[in-house]
Amino acid sequence: MQSIMKVRFTAAFLITFSFIAHLSAQQVKSDTSSQTKQSKKLFIDVHQLEPGKVKYEDVAGAHAKDLATEKKYGVDFLKYWVDEEKGLVYCLSSSTDSASITKTHAEAHGLLPTRVYEVTDGKEAAVHGKENLYLDIHYLGAGHVTAKDVAAAHEKDLAVQKKHGVNLINYWVNEKDGVVMCLAQAKDSTDLIKTHKEAHGLIPDQVFEVKQGQ
Protein backbone atom coordinates (compact mmCIF):
# COMPACT_ATOMS: atom_id res chain seq x y z
CA MET A 1 0.00 0.00 0.00
CA GLN A 2 2.79 2.38 0.94
CA SER A 3 4.56 1.49 -2.31
CA ILE A 4 1.45 2.38 -4.34
CA MET A 5 1.03 5.68 -2.50
CA LYS A 6 4.68 6.49 -3.09
CA VAL A 7 4.34 5.84 -6.82
CA ARG A 8 1.20 7.99 -7.03
CA PHE A 9 2.87 10.80 -5.10
CA THR A 10 5.94 10.67 -7.33
CA ALA A 11 3.81 10.71 -10.48
CA ALA A 12 1.74 13.63 -9.23
CA PHE A 13 4.90 15.51 -8.28
CA LEU A 14 6.45 14.95 -11.71
CA ILE A 15 3.28 16.08 -13.51
CA THR A 16 3.05 19.21 -11.37
CA PHE A 17 6.75 19.97 -11.83
CA SER A 18 6.50 19.50 -15.61
CA PHE A 19 3.46 21.78 -15.78
CA ILE A 20 5.19 24.51 -13.77
CA ALA A 21 8.33 24.18 -15.89
CA HIS A 22 6.22 24.48 -19.06
CA LEU A 23 4.51 27.62 -17.77
CA SER A 24 7.87 29.12 -16.79
CA ALA A 25 9.32 28.40 -20.22
CA GLN A 26 6.30 29.97 -21.91
CA GLN A 27 6.59 33.03 -19.67
CA VAL A 28 10.30 33.41 -20.44
CA LYS A 29 9.55 33.08 -24.16
CA SER A 30 6.77 35.65 -23.89
CA ASP A 31 8.93 38.06 -21.90
CA THR A 32 11.82 37.69 -24.35
CA SER A 33 9.52 38.26 -27.32
CA SER A 34 7.99 41.30 -25.63
CA GLN A 35 11.40 42.76 -24.80
CA THR A 36 12.60 42.21 -28.37
CA LYS A 37 9.52 43.89 -29.76
CA GLN A 38 9.80 46.81 -27.36
CA SER A 39 13.50 47.30 -28.04
CA LYS A 40 13.02 47.76 -31.78
CA LYS A 41 13.55 51.26 -33.13
CA LEU A 42 12.84 53.00 -36.41
CA PHE A 43 15.59 53.66 -38.93
CA ILE A 44 15.86 55.30 -42.34
CA ASP A 45 18.85 54.21 -44.36
CA VAL A 46 20.00 56.10 -47.44
CA HIS A 47 21.53 54.61 -50.58
CA GLN A 48 23.30 57.06 -52.89
CA LEU A 49 23.55 55.24 -56.21
CA GLU A 50 24.42 56.47 -59.69
CA PRO A 51 22.12 59.33 -60.81
CA GLY A 52 19.89 58.46 -63.73
CA LYS A 53 20.71 54.76 -63.59
CA VAL A 54 18.38 53.67 -60.80
CA LYS A 55 15.06 52.15 -61.82
CA TYR A 56 12.12 51.72 -59.47
CA GLU A 57 11.62 48.16 -60.71
CA ASP A 58 15.21 47.26 -59.81
CA VAL A 59 14.79 48.70 -56.32
CA ALA A 60 11.56 46.72 -55.92
CA GLY A 61 13.51 43.58 -56.80
CA ALA A 62 16.22 44.39 -54.26
CA HIS A 63 13.54 45.12 -51.65
CA ALA A 64 12.01 41.68 -52.26
CA LYS A 65 15.42 40.17 -51.48
CA ASP A 66 15.57 42.24 -48.28
CA LEU A 67 12.18 40.86 -47.23
CA ALA A 68 13.40 37.32 -47.86
CA THR A 69 16.42 37.89 -45.60
CA GLU A 70 15.18 40.29 -42.90
CA LYS A 71 13.98 37.71 -40.34
CA LYS A 72 17.49 36.28 -40.04
CA TYR A 73 18.65 39.61 -38.60
CA GLY A 74 15.46 40.65 -36.80
CA VAL A 75 14.69 43.50 -39.20
CA ASP A 76 11.30 44.61 -40.55
CA PHE A 77 11.49 46.63 -43.76
CA LEU A 78 8.38 48.82 -43.91
CA LYS A 79 8.57 51.17 -46.90
CA TYR A 80 11.03 52.63 -49.36
CA TRP A 81 11.24 55.67 -51.61
CA VAL A 82 13.12 56.04 -54.87
CA ASP A 83 14.33 59.13 -56.72
CA GLU A 84 15.36 57.68 -60.06
CA GLU A 85 16.84 60.93 -61.38
CA LYS A 86 19.09 61.53 -58.35
CA GLY A 87 19.89 57.85 -57.82
CA LEU A 88 18.62 57.94 -54.24
CA VAL A 89 16.86 55.24 -52.25
CA TYR A 90 15.49 55.72 -48.73
CA CYS A 91 14.44 52.64 -46.73
CA LEU A 92 12.27 52.76 -43.60
CA SER A 93 12.66 49.81 -41.24
CA SER A 94 12.47 48.73 -37.62
CA SER A 95 15.34 46.94 -35.93
CA THR A 96 17.16 46.70 -32.63
CA ASP A 97 20.24 48.33 -34.19
CA SER A 98 21.55 49.79 -37.44
CA ALA A 99 24.16 47.05 -37.93
CA SER A 100 21.41 44.47 -38.48
CA ILE A 101 19.99 46.59 -41.30
CA THR A 102 23.35 46.83 -43.02
CA LYS A 103 23.89 43.07 -42.66
CA THR A 104 20.49 42.38 -44.22
CA HIS A 105 21.24 44.59 -47.22
CA ALA A 106 24.70 43.05 -47.56
CA GLU A 107 23.40 39.49 -47.69
CA ALA A 108 20.28 40.25 -49.73
CA HIS A 109 21.84 42.19 -52.63
CA GLY A 110 25.10 43.81 -51.56
CA LEU A 111 23.88 47.41 -51.88
CA LEU A 112 25.06 49.01 -48.65
CA PRO A 113 23.60 52.28 -47.32
CA THR A 114 25.74 55.39 -47.20
CA ARG A 115 23.91 56.62 -44.07
CA VAL A 116 21.62 55.07 -41.49
CA TYR A 117 19.53 57.39 -39.30
CA GLU A 118 17.74 56.30 -36.15
CA VAL A 119 14.44 58.21 -36.22
CA THR A 120 11.15 58.85 -34.50
CA ASP A 121 8.03 59.49 -36.53
CA GLY A 122 4.75 61.34 -36.36
CA LYS A 123 1.16 60.27 -36.90
CA GLU A 124 0.77 59.03 -40.45
CA ALA A 125 -1.92 60.46 -42.73
CA ALA A 126 -3.45 58.69 -45.72
CA VAL A 127 -2.18 59.09 -49.27
CA HIS A 128 -4.79 60.82 -51.44
CA GLY A 129 -5.22 60.33 -55.17
CA LYS A 130 -2.25 60.32 -57.52
CA GLU A 131 -0.52 63.59 -56.69
CA ASN A 132 3.26 63.61 -56.90
CA LEU A 133 5.07 62.31 -53.84
CA TYR A 134 7.95 64.29 -52.33
CA LEU A 135 10.49 63.64 -49.62
CA ASP A 136 12.04 66.84 -48.28
CA ILE A 137 15.07 66.99 -46.01
CA HIS A 138 15.91 69.60 -43.37
CA TYR A 139 19.51 69.58 -42.10
CA LEU A 140 19.21 71.62 -38.90
CA GLY A 141 22.41 70.51 -37.20
CA ALA A 142 23.24 68.35 -34.19
CA GLY A 143 21.57 69.55 -31.01
CA HIS A 144 19.33 72.01 -32.85
CA VAL A 145 16.13 69.97 -33.08
CA THR A 146 13.89 67.86 -30.86
CA ALA A 147 11.00 65.57 -31.75
CA LYS A 148 8.71 67.82 -29.70
CA ASP A 149 9.68 70.90 -31.72
CA VAL A 150 9.16 69.08 -35.01
CA ALA A 151 5.74 67.85 -33.89
CA ALA A 152 4.74 71.46 -33.19
CA ALA A 153 6.07 72.61 -36.58
CA HIS A 154 4.20 69.78 -38.29
CA GLU A 155 0.93 70.93 -36.73
CA LYS A 156 1.55 74.36 -38.25
CA ASP A 157 2.15 72.70 -41.63
CA LEU A 158 -1.16 70.86 -41.34
CA ALA A 159 -2.95 74.12 -40.57
CA VAL A 160 -1.95 75.71 -43.90
CA GLN A 161 -1.37 72.76 -46.23
CA LYS A 162 -4.79 72.88 -47.92
CA LYS A 163 -4.16 76.45 -49.00
CA HIS A 164 -1.26 75.20 -51.13
CA GLY A 165 -2.82 71.90 -52.22
CA VAL A 166 -0.42 69.83 -50.14
CA ASN A 167 -1.00 66.62 -48.18
CA LEU A 168 1.61 66.10 -45.44
CA ILE A 169 1.73 62.33 -44.85
CA ASN A 170 4.39 61.87 -42.18
CA TYR A 171 7.76 63.03 -40.89
CA TRP A 172 10.83 61.47 -39.27
CA VAL A 173 13.28 63.07 -36.87
CA ASN A 174 16.89 62.23 -36.09
CA GLU A 175 17.74 64.37 -33.06
CA LYS A 176 21.38 63.29 -32.92
CA ASP A 177 22.29 64.80 -36.30
CA GLY A 178 19.45 67.33 -36.45
CA VAL A 179 17.86 65.83 -39.57
CA VAL A 180 14.14 66.01 -40.37
CA MET A 181 12.51 64.22 -43.31
CA CYS A 182 8.97 65.02 -44.46
CA LEU A 183 6.85 62.97 -46.84
CA ALA A 184 4.11 64.83 -48.70
CA GLN A 185 1.93 64.94 -51.79
CA ALA A 186 1.77 68.07 -53.93
CA LYS A 187 1.42 69.19 -57.54
CA ASP A 188 5.04 70.31 -57.44
CA SER A 189 7.83 70.91 -54.95
CA THR A 190 7.18 74.67 -54.92
CA ASP A 191 3.83 74.15 -53.19
CA LEU A 192 5.50 72.07 -50.49
CA ILE A 193 8.17 74.72 -49.91
CA LYS A 194 5.49 77.43 -49.70
CA THR A 195 3.66 75.39 -47.05
CA HIS A 196 6.75 75.11 -44.86
CA LYS A 197 7.62 78.77 -45.38
CA GLU A 198 4.20 80.05 -44.35
CA ALA A 199 3.78 77.57 -41.49
CA HIS A 200 7.08 78.06 -39.66
CA GLY A 201 9.74 79.40 -42.02
CA LEU A 202 11.89 76.26 -42.01
CA ILE A 203 12.70 75.75 -45.69
CA PRO A 204 13.95 72.26 -46.64
CA ASP A 205 17.53 71.94 -47.85
CA GLN A 206 16.58 69.29 -50.39
CA VAL A 207 13.34 68.14 -52.01
CA PHE A 208 13.16 64.87 -53.95
CA GLU A 209 10.29 63.62 -56.06
CA VAL A 210 9.97 59.95 -55.19
CA LYS A 211 8.08 56.75 -55.87
CA GLN A 212 7.01 54.70 -52.87
CA GLY A 213 7.10 50.95 -52.39
CA GLN A 214 6.50 48.57 -49.50
C-alpha positions as semicolon CSV with decimal commas, in nm:
position;residue;x (nm);y (nm);z (nm)
1;M;0,000;0,000;0,000
2;Q;0,279;0,238;0,094
3;S;0,456;0,149;-0,231
4;I;0,145;0,238;-0,434
5;M;0,103;0,568;-0,250
6;K;0,468;0,649;-0,309
7;V;0,434;0,584;-0,682
8;R;0,120;0,799;-0,703
9;F;0,287;1,080;-0,510
10;T;0,594;1,067;-0,733
11;A;0,381;1,071;-1,048
12;A;0,174;1,363;-0,923
13;F;0,490;1,551;-0,828
14;L;0,645;1,495;-1,171
15;I;0,328;1,608;-1,351
16;T;0,305;1,921;-1,137
17;F;0,675;1,997;-1,183
18;S;0,650;1,950;-1,561
19;F;0,346;2,178;-1,578
20;I;0,519;2,451;-1,377
21;A;0,833;2,418;-1,589
22;H;0,622;2,448;-1,906
23;L;0,451;2,762;-1,777
24;S;0,787;2,912;-1,679
25;A;0,932;2,840;-2,022
26;Q;0,630;2,997;-2,191
27;Q;0,659;3,303;-1,967
28;V;1,030;3,341;-2,044
29;K;0,955;3,308;-2,416
30;S;0,677;3,565;-2,389
31;D;0,893;3,806;-2,190
32;T;1,182;3,769;-2,435
33;S;0,952;3,826;-2,732
34;S;0,799;4,130;-2,563
35;Q;1,140;4,276;-2,480
36;T;1,260;4,221;-2,837
37;K;0,952;4,389;-2,976
38;Q;0,980;4,681;-2,736
39;S;1,350;4,730;-2,804
40;K;1,302;4,776;-3,178
41;K;1,355;5,126;-3,313
42;L;1,284;5,300;-3,641
43;F;1,559;5,366;-3,893
44;I;1,586;5,530;-4,234
45;D;1,885;5,421;-4,436
46;V;2,000;5,610;-4,744
47;H;2,153;5,461;-5,058
48;Q;2,330;5,706;-5,289
49;L;2,355;5,524;-5,621
50;E;2,442;5,647;-5,969
51;P;2,212;5,933;-6,081
52;G;1,989;5,846;-6,373
53;K;2,071;5,476;-6,359
54;V;1,838;5,367;-6,080
55;K;1,506;5,215;-6,182
56;Y;1,212;5,172;-5,947
57;E;1,162;4,816;-6,071
58;D;1,521;4,726;-5,981
59;V;1,479;4,870;-5,632
60;A;1,156;4,672;-5,592
61;G;1,351;4,358;-5,680
62;A;1,622;4,439;-5,426
63;H;1,354;4,512;-5,165
64;A;1,201;4,168;-5,226
65;K;1,542;4,017;-5,148
66;D;1,557;4,224;-4,828
67;L;1,218;4,086;-4,723
68;A;1,340;3,732;-4,786
69;T;1,642;3,789;-4,560
70;E;1,518;4,029;-4,290
71;K;1,398;3,771;-4,034
72;K;1,749;3,628;-4,004
73;Y;1,865;3,961;-3,860
74;G;1,546;4,065;-3,680
75;V;1,469;4,350;-3,920
76;D;1,130;4,461;-4,055
77;F;1,149;4,663;-4,376
78;L;0,838;4,882;-4,391
79;K;0,857;5,117;-4,690
80;Y;1,103;5,263;-4,936
81;W;1,124;5,567;-5,161
82;V;1,312;5,604;-5,487
83;D;1,433;5,913;-5,672
84;E;1,536;5,768;-6,006
85;E;1,684;6,093;-6,138
86;K;1,909;6,153;-5,835
87;G;1,989;5,785;-5,782
88;L;1,862;5,794;-5,424
89;V;1,686;5,524;-5,225
90;Y;1,549;5,572;-4,873
91;C;1,444;5,264;-4,673
92;L;1,227;5,276;-4,360
93;S;1,266;4,981;-4,124
94;S;1,247;4,873;-3,762
95;S;1,534;4,694;-3,593
96;T;1,716;4,670;-3,263
97;D;2,024;4,833;-3,419
98;S;2,155;4,979;-3,744
99;A;2,416;4,705;-3,793
100;S;2,141;4,447;-3,848
101;I;1,999;4,659;-4,130
102;T;2,335;4,683;-4,302
103;K;2,389;4,307;-4,266
104;T;2,049;4,238;-4,422
105;H;2,124;4,459;-4,722
106;A;2,470;4,305;-4,756
107;E;2,340;3,949;-4,769
108;A;2,028;4,025;-4,973
109;H;2,184;4,219;-5,263
110;G;2,510;4,381;-5,156
111;L;2,388;4,741;-5,188
112;L;2,506;4,901;-4,865
113;P;2,360;5,228;-4,732
114;T;2,574;5,539;-4,720
115;R;2,391;5,662;-4,407
116;V;2,162;5,507;-4,149
117;Y;1,953;5,739;-3,930
118;E;1,774;5,630;-3,615
119;V;1,444;5,821;-3,622
120;T;1,115;5,885;-3,450
121;D;0,803;5,949;-3,653
122;G;0,475;6,134;-3,636
123;K;0,116;6,027;-3,690
124;E;0,077;5,903;-4,045
125;A;-0,192;6,046;-4,273
126;A;-0,345;5,869;-4,572
127;V;-0,218;5,909;-4,927
128;H;-0,479;6,082;-5,144
129;G;-0,522;6,033;-5,517
130;K;-0,225;6,032;-5,752
131;E;-0,052;6,359;-5,669
132;N;0,326;6,361;-5,690
133;L;0,507;6,231;-5,384
134;Y;0,795;6,429;-5,233
135;L;1,049;6,364;-4,962
136;D;1,204;6,684;-4,828
137;I;1,507;6,699;-4,601
138;H;1,591;6,960;-4,337
139;Y;1,951;6,958;-4,210
140;L;1,921;7,162;-3,890
141;G;2,241;7,051;-3,720
142;A;2,324;6,835;-3,419
143;G;2,157;6,955;-3,101
144;H;1,933;7,201;-3,285
145;V;1,613;6,997;-3,308
146;T;1,389;6,786;-3,086
147;A;1,100;6,557;-3,175
148;K;0,871;6,782;-2,970
149;D;0,968;7,090;-3,172
150;V;0,916;6,908;-3,501
151;A;0,574;6,785;-3,389
152;A;0,474;7,146;-3,319
153;A;0,607;7,261;-3,658
154;H;0,420;6,978;-3,829
155;E;0,093;7,093;-3,673
156;K;0,155;7,436;-3,825
157;D;0,215;7,270;-4,163
158;L;-0,116;7,086;-4,134
159;A;-0,295;7,412;-4,057
160;V;-0,195;7,571;-4,390
161;Q;-0,137;7,276;-4,623
162;K;-0,479;7,288;-4,792
163;K;-0,416;7,645;-4,900
164;H;-0,126;7,520;-5,113
165;G;-0,282;7,190;-5,222
166;V;-0,042;6,983;-5,014
167;N;-0,100;6,662;-4,818
168;L;0,161;6,610;-4,544
169;I;0,173;6,233;-4,485
170;N;0,439;6,187;-4,218
171;Y;0,776;6,303;-4,089
172;W;1,083;6,147;-3,927
173;V;1,328;6,307;-3,687
174;N;1,689;6,223;-3,609
175;E;1,774;6,437;-3,306
176;K;2,138;6,329;-3,292
177;D;2,229;6,480;-3,630
178;G;1,945;6,733;-3,645
179;V;1,786;6,583;-3,957
180;V;1,414;6,601;-4,037
181;M;1,251;6,422;-4,331
182;C;0,897;6,502;-4,446
183;L;0,685;6,297;-4,684
184;A;0,411;6,483;-4,870
185;Q;0,193;6,494;-5,179
186;A;0,177;6,807;-5,393
187;K;0,142;6,919;-5,754
188;D;0,504;7,031;-5,744
189;S;0,783;7,091;-5,495
190;T;0,718;7,467;-5,492
191;D;0,383;7,415;-5,319
192;L;0,550;7,207;-5,049
193;I;0,817;7,472;-4,991
194;K;0,549;7,743;-4,970
195;T;0,366;7,539;-4,705
196;H;0,675;7,511;-4,486
197;K;0,762;7,877;-4,538
198;E;0,420;8,005;-4,435
199;A;0,378;7,757;-4,149
200;H;0,708;7,806;-3,966
201;G;0,974;7,940;-4,202
202;L;1,189;7,626;-4,201
203;I;1,270;7,575;-4,569
204;P;1,395;7,226;-4,664
205;D;1,753;7,194;-4,785
206;Q;1,658;6,929;-5,039
207;V;1,334;6,814;-5,201
208;F;1,316;6,487;-5,395
209;E;1,029;6,362;-5,606
210;V;0,997;5,995;-5,519
211;K;0,808;5,675;-5,587
212;Q;0,701;5,470;-5,287
213;G;0,710;5,095;-5,239
214;Q;0,650;4,857;-4,950
